[in-house]
Amino acid sequence: MFPPRLLTAVPICDGHDSAINTINLELIRHGFEVIYLGYHRGAAAIVRAAIQEDVNAIGLSSYNGGHVEFFAEVAGRLRAQGAGHVRIFGGGGGTITHEDEKTMLAEGTDRLYFAGTPLEKMLGEIRTRYGRPRQVDAPADASDEMKFSLALSAAEEGRGPEEWRGAPLGAAGGKPRVVGITGPGGVGKTTLIDELVLRFLRSRPEGRVAVLSHDPSILGKGALLGDRATMIHSQHDRVFMRSLGSRGQAGGLAPTTERCLRFLRSAGFDLILVETVGIGQEAAPFGRELVDRTMFVMGPDYGSRLQLQKIVMLDVANVVVVNKGDYSGARTASAEVEQRLAFNKQNQRVLTTCAKRHKDPGVNELFGLITD
Ligand code: B12
């Protein structure tokens, strides 16, 4: 069975994320896959993400006022895309009053929770209301993006039209380029991907990019799929992003990654970026044919030179990126990695990047390398 999925966020001009962070953890514990979009998020970005992620409902935590208008705008935008089946619920301590609630329920919000509601009561009810299996058929008035997203879910679950199933995994006529990006947790993979997306959007005015992003599931429970919260450029209209939980599979990907990739490959994107869960020394997540190029991202702090001998991805990656190039030790790290790769005699490239830096030359070079 596929876990039910929710999107959570804090509205625009609001940085109160403490409540939603606690609620996210409870939702995961109760078996939900939670796509967390972060705080200070506009209605359009929330709705786009909810549609792309094919969630059952959106949970909003709102403290700074404007909730009556904001929740209604989210509801209106969902309806306009034929996504009225996506429910809206939320809370916001004492700032949302019972008087506001009446208006908000009349304008499309499904349920509100007030200060003092015990977590267990709230979570039990959320489970009953929004824990159903995903929407299966596209409503008649669904937007193209809604239809596409539902079709991707159908492909993921092994339902739906046949044509994608025979779709080859290799690139047809050079399109799309599929790049697999892996590395330990915390080295900046997501920031790097967002920067690569920015360069793609700027250099290909008509191009479309897909991002398939993985995060770990808690065994037998849900998952916090939080990559969108650190991404800015990937919220663009020409980007389609889907987050997947590893759902008990070790090694960096999900049991349904291959199906999703077959579907995405046959859908006319120019570039597909696949980000794995943070991996360990022995993982080589992409095998031989799942992606066209593999990138291993690491930080400059890996312990000692001896550690480099134990990382399998250093033997198989096409490109090795030493990110956080502004850290002391980054130059030494790059030199040591280059030395390590020289033994492989496989023409692998080593690049040093600083993904968080605006217009970083290392990221520019990396973008050229993966899209040439
Ligand atoms: C903690 C807090 C902060 C922290 C925020 C830390 C953080 N990272 O979140 C800090 C100190 C940083 C802060 C800053 C500010 N704050 Co403040 N803050 C609060 C405070 C005290 C508690 C909010 C909270 O997290 N409660 C804990 C949650 C778990 O409990 P709860 O709110 O009761 O939530 C229940 C339900 O509502 C529900 N729920 C809540 N969200 C969701 C979401 C979903 C999906 C679900 C299912 C349920 C749910 O779950 C709980 C169940 O019991 C409130 C006052 C209050 N008592 O509400 C003010 C308050 C929200 N802050 C306020 C203000 C004004 C500010 C500042 C503008 C102050 C300033 N001038 O700088 C800044 C703005 C910061 C920003 N960037 O937005 C005002 C807002 C006034 C308004 N809307 O008119 C409040 C109401 C205080 C007040 N009385 O003046 N704040």
Boltz pocket constraint, residues with backbone or C-beta under 6 A from the ligand:
constraints:
  - pocket:
      binder: B
      contacts: [[A, 8], [A, 13], [A, 14], [A, 15], [A, 16], [A, 17], [A, 18], [A, 19], [A, 20], [A, 22], [A, 23], [A, 59], [A, 60], [A, 61], [A, 62], [A, 63], [A, 64], [A, 65], [A, 89], [A, 90], [A, 91], [A, 92], [A, 93], [A, 94], [A, 95], [A, 113], [A, 114], [A, 115], [A, 116], [A, 117], [A, 118], [A, 119], [A, 122]]
      max_distance: 6.0
